Amino acid sequence: MAYPNRDEAIKRIRAGLLKRTGKAWSVTTPSKGTSWGWITIAAPPRRQVDDYDQPKASGGHTSKADREELKRVLGLDSVHHQGISIPAGSDYYQEYVDRAEGRKPSVLGKHSW
């Protein structure tokens, strides 16, 4: 089985979430640095909220409603207000592509450290 690379995983996770929720999601990664391969899934800036779940133009968090939706759609136990952090690694990428596209994960990501 060929796992997706980072860029392909981002595209597929974004598309899978859009198709399954009808909403756009921020699926991003740092452009450089030690966390380069990590992927973050969160509410896009226009849906971010402050600490009291009130709309905030920038620098906010993922709302409780969006966290609950991500939790349900991805089959997770919880989602942090800063979103979901996916470690760099092809097995993690595949796990979250499967989840976003509505499948049971074919592989679960494993820490290599």
SEVO-674788 format. One record per atom (N, C-alpha, C): residue number from 1; x, y, z; atom name; residue in three letters. Coordinates in pm, whole numbers, plus 50000, padded with zeros to 5 digits. Each point is the difference from the previous one (the first is absolute). Example, Ala and Ser with C-alpha at 12.3 -4.5 7.8 and 13.67 -1.06 7.14 Angstrom:
2
@seq=1 | u=51319 | v=49431 | w=50780 | atom=N | type=ALA .
@seq=1 | u=49911 | v=50119 | w=50000 | atom=CA | type=ALA .
@seq=1 | u=50090 | v=50120 | w=50000 | atom=C | type=ALA .
@seq=2 | u=49965 | v=50105 | w=49928 | atom=N | type=SER .
@seq=2 | u=50082 | v=50119 | w=50006 | atom=CA | type=SER .
@seq=2 | u=49923 | v=50109 | w=50073 | atom=C | type=SER .
END
This chain:
113
@seq=1 | u=50084 | v=49882 | w=50000 | atom=N | type=MET .
@seq=1 | u=49916 | v=50118 | w=50000 | atom=CA | type=MET .
@seq=1 | u=50088 | v=50125 | w=50000 | atom=C | type=MET .
@seq=2 | u=49976 | v=50088 | w=49908 | atom=N | type=ALA .
@seq=2 | u=50075 | v=50125 | w=49993 | atom=CA | type=ALA .
@seq=2 | u=49925 | v=50107 | w=50079 | atom=C | type=ALA .
@seq=3 | u=50064 | v=50053 | w=50102 | atom=N | type=TYR .
@seq=3 | u=49940 | v=50104 | w=50083 | atom=CA | type=TYR .
@seq=3 | u=50013 | v=50135 | w=49932 | atom=C | type=TYR .
@seq=4 | u=49907 | v=50093 | w=50029 | atom=N | type=PRO .
@seq=4 | u=50012 | v=50133 | w=49940 | atom=CA | type=PRO .
@seq=4 | u=50115 | v=50078 | w=50062 | atom=C | type=PRO .
@seq=5 | u=50059 | v=50090 | w=49922 | atom=N | type=ASN .
@seq=5 | u=50101 | v=50089 | w=50057 | atom=CA | type=ASN .
@seq=5 | u=49927 | v=50115 | w=50071 | atom=C | type=ASN .
@seq=6 | u=50075 | v=50088 | w=50060 | atom=N | type=ARG .
@seq=6 | u=49940 | v=50109 | w=50079 | atom=CA | type=ARG .
@seq=6 | u=49903 | v=50084 | w=49919 | atom=C | type=ARG .
@seq=7 | u=50043 | v=50046 | w=49882 | atom=N | type=ASP .
@seq=7 | u=49915 | v=50088 | w=49919 | atom=CA | type=ASP .
@seq=7 | u=49874 | v=49930 | w=49951 | atom=C | type=ASP .
@seq=8 | u=50013 | v=49874 | w=49960 | atom=N | type=GLU .
@seq=8 | u=49883 | v=49924 | w=49957 | atom=CA | type=GLU .
@seq=8 | u=49905 | v=49977 | w=50117 | atom=C | type=GLU .
@seq=9 | u=50055 | v=49971 | w=50117 | atom=N | type=ALA .
@seq=9 | u=49916 | v=49980 | w=50119 | atom=CA | type=ALA .
@seq=9 | u=49921 | v=50126 | w=50032 | atom=C | type=ALA .
@seq=10 | u=50063 | v=50115 | w=49993 | atom=N | type=ILE .
@seq=10 | u=49931 | v=50126 | w=50028 | atom=CA | type=ILE .
@seq=10 | u=49882 | v=50017 | w=49904 | atom=C | type=ILE .
@seq=11 | u=50024 | v=49981 | w=49872 | atom=N | type=LYS .
@seq=11 | u=49893 | v=50015 | w=49900 | atom=CA | type=LYS .
@seq=11 | u=49886 | v=49903 | w=50025 | atom=C | type=LYS .
@seq=12 | u=50034 | v=49875 | w=50028 | atom=N | type=ARG .
@seq=12 | u=49896 | v=49898 | w=50018 | atom=CA | type=ARG .
@seq=12 | u=49922 | v=50019 | w=50130 | atom=C | type=ARG .
@seq=13 | u=50068 | v=50041 | w=50106 | atom=N | type=ILE .
@seq=13 | u=49931 | v=50026 | w=50127 | atom=CA | type=ILE .
@seq=13 | u=49905 | v=50118 | w=49982 | atom=C | type=ILE .
@seq=14 | u=50049 | v=50106 | w=49939 | atom=N | type=ARG .
@seq=14 | u=49916 | v=50120 | w=49977 | atom=CA | type=ARG .
@seq=14 | u=49878 | v=49964 | w=49915 | atom=C | type=ARG .
@seq=15 | u=50021 | v=49926 | w=49893 | atom=N | type=ALA .
@seq=15 | u=49888 | v=49963 | w=49911 | atom=CA | type=ALA .
@seq=15 | u=49903 | v=49905 | w=50070 | atom=C | type=ALA .
@seq=16 | u=50053 | v=49904 | w=50075 | atom=N | type=GLY .
@seq=16 | u=49914 | v=49906 | w=50071 | atom=CA | type=GLY .
@seq=16 | u=49912 | v=50068 | w=50103 | atom=C | type=GLY .
@seq=17 | u=50059 | v=50092 | w=50075 | atom=N | type=LEU .
@seq=17 | u=49923 | v=50073 | w=50101 | atom=CA | type=LEU .
@seq=17 | u=49894 | v=50090 | w=49936 | atom=C | type=LEU .
@seq=18 | u=50035 | v=50066 | w=49891 | atom=N | type=LEU .
@seq=18 | u=49903 | v=50084 | w=49929 | atom=CA | type=LEU .
@seq=18 | u=49883 | v=49916 | w=49951 | atom=C | type=LEU .
@seq=19 | u=50030 | v=49888 | w=49940 | atom=N | type=LYS .
@seq=19 | u=49895 | v=49913 | w=49947 | atom=CA | type=LYS .
@seq=19 | u=49910 | v=49948 | w=50112 | atom=C | type=LYS .
@seq=20 | u=50057 | v=49963 | w=50113 | atom=N | type=ARG .
@seq=20 | u=49923 | v=49938 | w=50107 | atom=CA | type=ARG .
@seq=20 | u=49928 | v=50099 | w=50091 | atom=C | type=ARG .
@seq=21 | u=50052 | v=50124 | w=50010 | atom=N | type=THR .
@seq=21 | u=49937 | v=50098 | w=50090 | atom=CA | type=THR .
@seq=21 | u=49933 | v=50115 | w=49927 | atom=C | type=THR .
@seq=22 | u=50036 | v=50019 | w=49873 | atom=N | type=GLY .
@seq=22 | u=49947 | v=50114 | w=49926 | atom=CA | type=GLY .
@seq=22 | u=50067 | v=50131 | w=50039 | atom=C | type=GLY .
@seq=23 | u=50108 | v=49993 | w=50078 | atom=N | type=LYS .
@seq=23 | u=50072 | v=50119 | w=50045 | atom=CA | type=LYS .
@seq=23 | u=50147 | v=49991 | w=49962 | atom=C | type=LYS .
@seq=24 | u=50059 | v=50117 | w=49979 | atom=N | type=ALA .
@seq=24 | u=50144 | v=50007 | w=49979 | atom=CA | type=ALA .
@seq=24 | u=50071 | v=49990 | w=50134 | atom=C | type=ALA .
@seq=25 | u=50117 | v=49937 | w=50000 | atom=N | type=TRP .
@seq=25 | u=50083 | v=49986 | w=50120 | atom=CA | type=TRP .
@seq=25 | u=50141 | v=50046 | w=49967 | atom=C | type=TRP .
@seq=26 | u=50068 | v=50051 | w=50098 | atom=N | type=SER .
@seq=26 | u=50140 | v=50038 | w=49985 | atom=CA | type=SER .
@seq=26 | u=50084 | v=49875 | w=50023 | atom=C | type=SER .
@seq=27 | u=50066 | v=49954 | w=49895 | atom=N | type=VAL .
@seq=27 | u=50088 | v=49883 | w=50010 | atom=CA | type=VAL .
@seq=27 | u=50135 | v=50050 | w=49950 | atom=C | type=VAL .
@seq=28 | u=50091 | v=50025 | w=50096 | atom=N | type=THR .
@seq=28 | u=50124 | v=50070 | w=49968 | atom=CA | type=THR .
@seq=28 | u=50120 | v=49933 | w=50065 | atom=C | type=THR .
@seq=29 | u=50117 | v=50048 | w=49960 | atom=N | type=THR .
@seq=29 | u=50126 | v=49955 | w=50058 | atom=CA | type=THR .
@seq=29 | u=50097 | v=50117 | w=50000 | atom=C | type=THR .
@seq=30 | u=50092 | v=50004 | w=50095 | atom=N | type=PRO .
@seq=30 | u=50101 | v=50107 | w=49996 | atom=CA | type=PRO .
@seq=30 | u=50083 | v=49989 | w=49872 | atom=C | type=PRO .
@seq=31 | u=50044 | v=50114 | w=49950 | atom=N | type=SER .
@seq=31 | u=50078 | v=49997 | w=49875 | atom=CA | type=SER .
@seq=31 | u=50145 | v=49961 | w=50023 | atom=C | type=SER .
@seq=32 | u=50047 | v=50009 | w=50125 | atom=N | type=LYS .
@seq=32 | u=50138 | v=49963 | w=50029 | atom=CA | type=LYS .
@seq=32 | u=50014 | v=49974 | w=50151 | atom=C | type=LYS .
@seq=33 | u=50117 | v=49955 | w=50040 | atom=N | type=GLY .
@seq=33 | u=50027 | v=49978 | w=50141 | atom=CA | type=GLY .
@seq=33 | u=49986 | v=49853 | w=50039 | atom=C | type=GLY .
@seq=34 | u=50016 | v=49973 | w=50128 | atom=N | type=THR .
@seq=34 | u=50000 | v=49862 | w=50047 | atom=CA | type=THR .
@seq=34 | u=49865 | v=49933 | w=49992 | atom=C | type=THR .
@seq=35 | u=49892 | v=50077 | w=49993 | atom=N | type=SER .
@seq=35 | u=49866 | v=49940 | w=49990 | atom=CA | type=SER .
@seq=35 | u=49950 | v=50001 | w=49855 | atom=C | type=SER .
@seq=36 | u=50089 | v=50009 | w=49904 | atom=N | type=TRP .
@seq=36 | u=49965 | v=50012 | w=49859 | atom=CA | type=TRP .
@seq=36 | u=49899 | v=49896 | w=49953 | atom=C | type=TRP .
@seq=37 | u=50013 | v=49876 | w=50038 | atom=N | type=GLY .
@seq=37 | u=49912 | v=49895 | w=49949 | atom=CA | type=GLY .
@seq=37 | u=49869 | v=49984 | w=50074 | atom=C | type=GLY .
@seq=38 | u=49986 | v=50066 | w=50114 | atom=N | type=TRP .
@seq=38 | u=49876 | v=49990 | w=50077 | atom=CA | type=TRP .
@seq=38 | u=49886 | v=50070 | w=49926 | atom=C | type=TRP .
@seq=39 | u=49879 | v=49948 | w=50017 | atom=N | type=ILE .
@seq=39 | u=49880 | v=50057 | w=49937 | atom=CA | type=ILE .
@seq=39 | u=49904 | v=50040 | w=50111 | atom=C | type=ILE .
@seq=40 | u=49938 | v=50117 | w=49986 | atom=N | type=THR .
@seq=40 | u=49901 | v=50047 | w=50096 | atom=CA | type=THR .
@seq=40 | u=49865 | v=50012 | w=49930 | atom=C | type=THR .
@seq=41 | u=49896 | v=49948 | w=50066 | atom=N | type=ILE .
@seq=41 | u=49862 | v=50016 | w=49952 | atom=CA | type=ILE .
@seq=41 | u=49928 | v=50088 | w=50102 | atom=C | type=ILE .
@seq=42 | u=49942 | v=50110 | w=49954 | atom=N | type=ALA .
@seq=42 | u=49930 | v=50093 | w=50088 | atom=CA | type=ALA .
@seq=42 | u=49894 | v=50076 | w=49921 | atom=C | type=ALA .
@seq=43 | u=49924 | v=50080 | w=50071 | atom=N | type=ALA .
@seq=43 | u=49905 | v=50088 | w=49932 | atom=CA | type=ALA .
@seq=43 | u=50078 | v=50106 | w=49923 | atom=C | type=ALA .
@seq=44 | u=49951 | v=50039 | w=49883 | atom=N | type=PRO .
@seq=44 | u=50068 | v=50107 | w=49928 | atom=CA | type=PRO .
@seq=44 | u=49981 | v=50133 | w=50076 | atom=C | type=PRO .
@seq=45 | u=50084 | v=50099 | w=49973 | atom=N | type=PRO .
@seq=45 | u=49994 | v=50127 | w=50074 | atom=CA | type=PRO .
@seq=45 | u=49859 | v=50061 | w=50009 | atom=C | type=PRO .
@seq=46 | u=49921 | v=49991 | w=49895 | atom=N | type=ARG .
@seq=46 | u=49867 | v=50064 | w=50003 | atom=CA | type=ARG .
@seq=46 | u=49904 | v=49932 | w=50098 | atom=C | type=ARG .
@seq=47 | u=50033 | v=49877 | w=50045 | atom=N | type=ARG .
@seq=47 | u=49914 | v=49933 | w=50098 | atom=CA | type=ARG .
@seq=47 | u=50066 | v=49989 | w=50138 | atom=C | type=ARG .
@seq=48 | u=50113 | v=50063 | w=50020 | atom=N | type=GLN .
@seq=48 | u=50067 | v=49991 | w=50129 | atom=CA | type=GLN .
@seq=48 | u=49928 | v=50082 | w=50106 | atom=C | type=GLN .
@seq=49 | u=50016 | v=49955 | w=50123 | atom=N | type=VAL .
@seq=49 | u=49933 | v=50065 | w=50113 | atom=CA | type=VAL .
@seq=49 | u=50101 | v=50034 | w=50109 | atom=C | type=VAL .
@seq=50 | u=49955 | v=50084 | w=50095 | atom=N | type=ASP .
@seq=50 | u=50086 | v=50033 | w=50115 | atom=CA | type=ASP .
@seq=50 | u=49979 | v=49897 | w=50111 | atom=C | type=ASP .
@seq=51 | u=50054 | v=50027 | w=50116 | atom=N | type=ASP .
@seq=51 | u=49991 | v=49908 | w=50112 | atom=CA | type=ASP .
@seq=51 | u=49857 | v=49978 | w=50050 | atom=C | type=ASP .
@seq=52 | u=49908 | v=50089 | w=49960 | atom=N | type=TYR .
@seq=52 | u=49860 | v=49989 | w=50042 | atom=CA | type=TYR .
@seq=52 | u=49909 | v=49951 | w=49888 | atom=C | type=TYR .
@seq=53 | u=50062 | v=49944 | w=49896 | atom=N | type=ASP .
@seq=53 | u=49930 | v=49946 | w=49884 | atom=CA | type=ASP .
@seq=53 | u=49927 | v=50108 | w=49920 | atom=C | type=ASP .
@seq=54 | u=50051 | v=50121 | w=50007 | atom=N | type=GLN .
@seq=54 | u=49946 | v=50112 | w=49923 | atom=CA | type=GLN .
@seq=54 | u=50089 | v=50023 | w=49878 | atom=C | type=GLN .
@seq=55 | u=49942 | v=50041 | w=49886 | atom=N | type=PRO .
@seq=55 | u=50080 | v=50020 | w=49878 | atom=CA | type=PRO .
@seq=55 | u=50121 | v=50091 | w=50025 | atom=C | type=PRO .
@seq=56 | u=50112 | v=49961 | w=49938 | atom=N | type=LYS .
@seq=56 | u=50124 | v=50078 | w=50011 | atom=CA | type=LYS .
@seq=56 | u=50066 | v=50001 | w=49863 | atom=C | type=LYS .
@seq=57 | u=50035 | v=50117 | w=49953 | atom=N | type=ALA .
@seq=57 | u=50050 | v=50016 | w=49863 | atom=CA | type=ALA .
@seq=57 | u=50129 | v=49925 | w=49972 | atom=C | type=ALA .
@seq=58 | u=50091 | v=49995 | w=50097 | atom=N | type=SER .
@seq=58 | u=50125 | v=49928 | w=49976 | atom=CA | type=SER .
@seq=58 | u=50059 | v=49958 | w=50134 | atom=C | type=SER .
@seq=59 | u=50086 | v=49901 | w=49995 | atom=N | type=GLY .
@seq=59 | u=50067 | v=49954 | w=50119 | atom=CA | type=GLY .
@seq=59 | u=49910 | v=49930 | w=50099 | atom=C | type=GLY .
@seq=60 | u=49890 | v=49946 | w=49951 | atom=N | type=GLY .
@seq=60 | u=49905 | v=49935 | w=50088 | atom=CA | type=GLY .
@seq=60 | u=50016 | v=49849 | w=50005 | atom=C | type=GLY .
@seq=61 | u=49893 | v=49935 | w=50042 | atom=N | type=HIS .
@seq=61 | u=49998 | v=49856 | w=50018 | atom=CA | type=HIS .
@seq=61 | u=49889 | v=49937 | w=49919 | atom=C | type=HIS .
@seq=62 | u=49999 | v=49869 | w=49997 | atom=N | type=THR .
@seq=62 | u=49893 | v=49925 | w=49937 | atom=CA | type=THR .
@seq=62 | u=49884 | v=49994 | w=50100 | atom=C | type=THR .
@seq=63 | u=49880 | v=50035 | w=49955 | atom=N | type=SER .
@seq=63 | u=49884 | v=50005 | w=50090 | atom=CA | type=SER .
@seq=63 | u=49964 | v=49862 | w=50053 | atom=C | type=SER .
@seq=64 | u=49924 | v=49998 | w=50105 | atom=N | type=LYS .
@seq=64 | u=49954 | v=49874 | w=50058 | atom=CA | type=LYS .
@seq=64 | u=49920 | v=49920 | w=49897 | atom=C | type=LYS .
@seq=65 | u=49913 | v=50068 | w=49925 | atom=N | type=ALA .
@seq=65 | u=49920 | v=49931 | w=49899 | atom=CA | type=ALA .
@seq=65 | u=50089 | v=49938 | w=49892 | atom=C | type=ALA .
@seq=66 | u=50101 | v=50074 | w=49953 | atom=N | type=ASP .
@seq=66 | u=50091 | v=49946 | w=49900 | atom=CA | type=ASP .
@seq=66 | u=50083 | v=49886 | w=50056 | atom=C | type=ASP .
@seq=67 | u=50042 | v=50011 | w=50126 | atom=N | type=ARG .
@seq=67 | u=50076 | v=49890 | w=50063 | atom=CA | type=ARG .
@seq=67 | u=49914 | v=49874 | w=50009 | atom=C | type=ARG .
@seq=68 | u=49875 | v=50017 | w=50036 | atom=N | type=GLU .
@seq=68 | u=49910 | v=49885 | w=50009 | atom=CA | type=GLU .
@seq=68 | u=49980 | v=49936 | w=49862 | atom=C | type=GLU .
@seq=69 | u=49988 | v=50085 | w=49898 | atom=N | type=GLU .
@seq=69 | u=49983 | v=49947 | w=49864 | atom=CA | type=GLU .
@seq=69 | u=50125 | v=49924 | w=49954 | atom=C | type=GLU .
@seq=70 | u=50117 | v=50057 | w=50023 | atom=N | type=LEU .
@seq=70 | u=50124 | v=49929 | w=49964 | atom=CA | type=LEU .
@seq=70 | u=50011 | v=49869 | w=50077 | atom=C | type=LEU .
@seq=71 | u=49968 | v=50004 | w=50126 | atom=N | type=LYS .
@seq=71 | u=50007 | v=49879 | w=50083 | atom=CA | type=LYS .
@seq=71 | u=49910 | v=49891 | w=49942 | atom=C | type=LYS .
@seq=72 | u=49879 | v=50037 | w=49965 | atom=N | type=ARG .
@seq=72 | u=49904 | v=49903 | w=49945 | atom=CA | type=ARG .
@seq=72 | u=50044 | v=49948 | w=49863 | atom=C | type=ARG .
@seq=73 | u=50034 | v=50091 | w=49911 | atom=N | type=VAL .
@seq=73 | u=50034 | v=49962 | w=49862 | atom=CA | type=VAL .
@seq=73 | u=50128 | v=49917 | w=49994 | atom=C | type=VAL .
@seq=74 | u=50098 | v=50033 | w=50084 | atom=N | type=LEU .
@seq=74 | u=50128 | v=49930 | w=49996 | atom=CA | type=LEU .
@seq=74 | u=50006 | v=49880 | w=50095 | atom=C | type=LEU .
@seq=75 | u=49895 | v=49981 | w=50080 | atom=N | type=GLY .
@seq=75 | u=49997 | v=49886 | w=50091 | atom=CA | type=GLY .
@seq=75 | u=50101 | v=50013 | w=50114 | atom=C | type=GLY .
@seq=76 | u=50014 | v=50120 | w=50055 | atom=N | type=LEU .
@seq=76 | u=50096 | v=50024 | w=50107 | atom=CA | type=LEU .
@seq=76 | u=49929 | v=50016 | w=50134 | atom=C | type=LEU .
@seq=77 | u=50074 | v=49982 | w=50108 | atom=N | type=ASP .
@seq=77 | u=49944 | v=50018 | w=50134 | atom=CA | type=ASP .
@seq=77 | u=49991 | v=50147 | w=50039 | atom=C | type=ASP .
@seq=78 | u=50091 | v=50081 | w=49950 | atom=N | type=SER .
@seq=78 | u=50000 | v=50142 | w=50033 | atom=CA | type=SER .
@seq=78 | u=50076 | v=50078 | w=49894 | atom=C | type=SER .
@seq=79 | u=49974 | v=50130 | w=49997 | atom=N | type=VAL .
@seq=79 | u=50071 | v=50093 | w=49911 | atom=CA | type=VAL .
@seq=79 | u=50033 | v=50124 | w=50082 | atom=C | type=VAL .
@seq=80 | u=50126 | v=50040 | w=50001 | atom=N | type=HIS .
@seq=80 | u=50047 | v=50117 | w=50075 | atom=CA | type=HIS .
@seq=80 | u=49948 | v=50128 | w=49936 | atom=C | type=HIS .
@seq=81 | u=49986 | v=50106 | w=50079 | atom=N | type=HIS .
@seq=81 | u=49952 | v=50127 | w=49943 | atom=CA | type=HIS .
@seq=81 | u=50096 | v=50058 | w=49897 | atom=C | type=HIS .
@seq=82 | u=50124 | v=49954 | w=49999 | atom=N | type=GLN .
@seq=82 | u=50095 | v=50044 | w=49897 | atom=CA | type=GLN .
@seq=82 | u=49994 | v=49909 | w=49877 | atom=C | type=GLN .
@seq=83 | u=49914 | v=49900 | w=50003 | atom=N | type=GLY .
@seq=83 | u=49984 | v=49910 | w=49887 | atom=CA | type=GLY .
@seq=83 | u=50069 | v=49867 | w=50022 | atom=C | type=GLY .
@seq=84 | u=50026 | v=49931 | w=49892 | atom=N | type=ILE .
@seq=84 | u=50060 | v=49867 | w=50003 | atom=CA | type=ILE .
@seq=84 | u=50141 | v=50012 | w=49942 | atom=C | type=ILE .
@seq=85 | u=50097 | v=49947 | w=50070 | atom=N | type=SER .
@seq=85 | u=50138 | v=49997 | w=49952 | atom=CA | type=SER .
@seq=85 | u=50034 | v=49859 | w=49958 | atom=C | type=SER .
@seq=86 | u=50034 | v=49984 | w=49874 | atom=N | type=ILE .
@seq=86 | u=50035 | v=49870 | w=49944 | atom=CA | type=ILE .
@seq=86 | u=50152 | v=49996 | w=49985 | atom=C | type=ILE .
@seq=87 | u=50068 | v=49908 | w=50069 | atom=N | type=PRO .
@seq=87 | u=50146 | v=49992 | w=49989 | atom=CA | type=PRO .
@seq=87 | u=50046 | v=49968 | w=49858 | atom=C | type=PRO .
@seq=88 | u=50122 | v=50042 | w=49971 | atom=N | type=ALA .
@seq=88 | u=50061 | v=49968 | w=49871 | atom=CA | type=ALA .
@seq=88 | u=50023 | v=49850 | w=49993 | atom=C | type=ALA .
@seq=89 | u=49952 | v=49940 | w=49896 | atom=N | type=GLY .
@seq=89 | u=50020 | v=49857 | w=49980 | atom=CA | type=GLY .
@seq=89 | u=49895 | v=49944 | w=49907 | atom=C | type=GLY .
@seq=90 | u=50043 | v=49917 | w=49908 | atom=N | type=SER .
@seq=90 | u=49908 | v=49948 | w=49899 | atom=CA | type=SER .
@seq=90 | u=49887 | v=49919 | w=50061 | atom=C | type=SER .
@seq=91 | u=50025 | v=49929 | w=50110 | atom=N | type=ASP .
@seq=91 | u=49892 | v=49923 | w=50061 | atom=CA | type=ASP .
@seq=91 | u=49896 | v=50093 | w=50063 | atom=C | type=ASP .
@seq=92 | u=50044 | v=50110 | w=50062 | atom=N | type=TYR .
@seq=92 | u=49905 | v=50098 | w=50052 | atom=CA | type=TYR .
@seq=92 | u=49920 | v=50065 | w=49887 | atom=C | type=TYR .
@seq=93 | u=50069 | v=50035 | w=49892 | atom=N | type=TYR .
@seq=93 | u=49931 | v=50060 | w=49887 | atom=CA | type=TYR .
@seq=93 | u=49890 | v=49908 | w=49949 | atom=C | type=TYR .
@seq=94 | u=50033 | v=49872 | w=49982 | atom=N | type=GLN .
@seq=94 | u=49901 | v=49905 | w=49949 | atom=CA | type=GLN .
@seq=94 | u=49884 | v=49985 | w=50098 | atom=C | type=GLN .
@seq=95 | u=50030 | v=49993 | w=50129 | atom=N | type=GLU .
@seq=95 | u=49893 | v=49988 | w=50100 | atom=CA | type=GLU .
@seq=95 | u=49899 | v=50114 | w=49987 | atom=C | type=GLU .
@seq=96 | u=50049 | v=50123 | w=49989 | atom=N | type=TYR .
@seq=96 | u=49908 | v=50114 | w=49995 | atom=CA | type=TYR .
@seq=96 | u=49936 | v=50019 | w=49864 | atom=C | type=TYR .
@seq=97 | u=50063 | v=49957 | w=49893 | atom=N | type=VAL .
@seq=97 | u=49933 | v=49999 | w=49870 | atom=CA | type=VAL .
@seq=97 | u=49883 | v=49902 | w=50007 | atom=C | type=VAL .
@seq=98 | u=50024 | v=49881 | w=50054 | atom=N | type=ASP .
@seq=98 | u=49891 | v=49902 | w=50015 | atom=CA | type=ASP .
@seq=98 | u=49886 | v=50059 | w=50082 | atom=C | type=ASP .
@seq=99 | u=50032 | v=50059 | w=50113 | atom=N | type=ARG .
@seq=99 | u=49897 | v=50057 | w=50088 | atom=CA | type=ARG .
@seq=99 | u=49922 | v=50110 | w=49928 | atom=C | type=ARG .
@seq=100 | u=50070 | v=50091 | w=49933 | atom=N | type=ALA .
@seq=100 | u=49934 | v=50111 | w=49932 | atom=CA | type=ALA .
@seq=100 | u=49912 | v=49953 | w=49885 | atom=C | type=ALA .
@seq=101 | u=50040 | v=49891 | w=49935 | atom=N | type=GLU .
@seq=101 | u=49923 | v=49949 | w=49888 | atom=CA | type=GLU .
@seq=101 | u=49892 | v=49902 | w=50045 | atom=C | type=GLU .
@seq=102 | u=49983 | v=49984 | w=50131 | atom=N | type=GLY .
@seq=102 | u=49890 | v=49921 | w=50054 | atom=CA | type=GLY .
@seq=102 | u=50025 | v=49851 | w=50014 | atom=C | type=GLY .
@seq=103 | u=50126 | v=49961 | w=50001 | atom=N | type=ARG .
@seq=103 | u=50034 | v=49859 | w=50017 | atom=CA | type=ARG .
@seq=103 | u=50063 | v=49975 | w=50136 | atom=C | type=ARG .
@seq=104 | u=49989 | v=49876 | w=50045 | atom=N | type=LYS .
@seq=104 | u=50075 | v=49958 | w=50118 | atom=CA | type=LYS .
@seq=104 | u=50148 | v=50005 | w=49961 | atom=C | type=LYS .
@seq=105 | u=50086 | v=50053 | w=50087 | atom=N | type=PRO .
@seq=105 | u=50142 | v=50009 | w=49964 | atom=CA | type=PRO .
@seq=105 | u=50060 | v=49864 | w=49964 | atom=C | type=PRO .
@seq=106 | u=50068 | v=49997 | w=49886 | atom=N | type=SER .
@seq=106 | u=50067 | v=49878 | w=49955 | atom=CA | type=SER .
@seq=106 | u=50130 | v=49978 | w=50075 | atom=C | type=SER .
@seq=107 | u=50050 | v=50105 | w=50063 | atom=N | type=VAL .
@seq=107 | u=50122 | v=49996 | w=50080 | atom=CA | type=VAL .
@seq=107 | u=49987 | v=50107 | w=50107 | atom=C | type=VAL .
@seq=108 | u=50062 | v=49977 | w=50115 | atom=N | type=LEU .
@seq=108 | u=50003 | v=50102 | w=50104 | atom=CA | type=LEU .
@seq=108 | u=50142 | v=50053 | w=50012 | atom=C | type=LEU .
@seq=109 | u=50012 | v=50130 | w=50007 | atom=N | type=GLY .
@seq=109 | u=50133 | v=50060 | w=50011 | atom=CA | type=GLY .
@seq=109 | u=50070 | v=49956 | w=50127 | atom=C | type=GLY .
@seq=110 | u=50130 | v=49980 | w=49990 | atom=N | type=LYS .
@seq=110 | u=50081 | v=49959 | w=50115 | atom=CA | type=LYS .
@seq=110 | u=50116 | v=50095 | w=50017 | atom=C | type=LYS .
@seq=111 | u=50024 | v=50040 | w=50125 | atom=N | type=HIS .
@seq=111 | u=50114 | v=50087 | w=50030 | atom=CA | type=HIS .
@seq=111 | u=50130 | v=49927 | w=49966 | atom=C | type=HIS .
@seq=112 | u=50091 | v=50072 | w=49940 | atom=N | type=SER .
@seq=112 | u=50130 | v=49940 | w=49968 | atom=CA | type=SER .
@seq=112 | u=50108 | v=50043 | w=50097 | atom=C | type=SER .
@seq=113 | u=49961 | v=50069 | w=50107 | atom=N | type=TRP .
@seq=113 | u=50099 | v=50043 | w=50098 | atom=CA | type=TRP .
@seq=113 | u=49975 | v=49938 | w=50134 | atom=C | type=TRP .
END
